[in-house]
Amino acid sequence: MLLLLLFAGYLYLDSRAITPNTIRWVTQTEEDSFGYDVFRGPTEQGPFTRITPLPIASAGSTDIPQRYHFVDQGIEADTVYWYYVESISLTGRRERVTPVYASKPKSISWF
């Protein structure tokens, strides 16, 4: 976030940043998997909104563990968010593959 302030004829640059939340998950096996969507909500009960602009591509079918992550840049400071991950099969079937879990609130970093 970049904020410009005009004060008494001087221009100040106020540069603040919030460290994003990174959602990580691991699969042990995958069968006919198309991808994953990440959902975020304000409480453990939701309502939840899909925050992945497009599904995160999966490995398809494999017995080799796979690691995935998604960086949520759209968070506010000092706010707890709740997340879960949903898989999408090649036929379009969706299934929640993680529990609903909370993030830690992030504070603003000043540069």
FENCOR-V189809 format. One record per run of one state. SS is the DSSP state (H for helix, E for strand, C for the rest). FROM is the first residue (numbers start at 0). LEN is the number of residues. If there is no record, write none. Layout:
ss: <SS	SS>
from: <FROM	FROM>
len: <LEN	LEN>
This chain:
ss: <C	E	C	E	C	E	C	E	C	E	C	E	C	E	C	E	C	E	C	E	C	E	C	E	C	E	C>
from: <0	1	7	9	18	20	27	29	30	32	41	47	50	55	57	61	62	65	72	81	89	93	96	100	102	107	110>
len: <1	6	2	9	2	7	2	1	2	9	6	3	5	2	4	1	3	7	9	8	4	3	4	2	5	3	1>
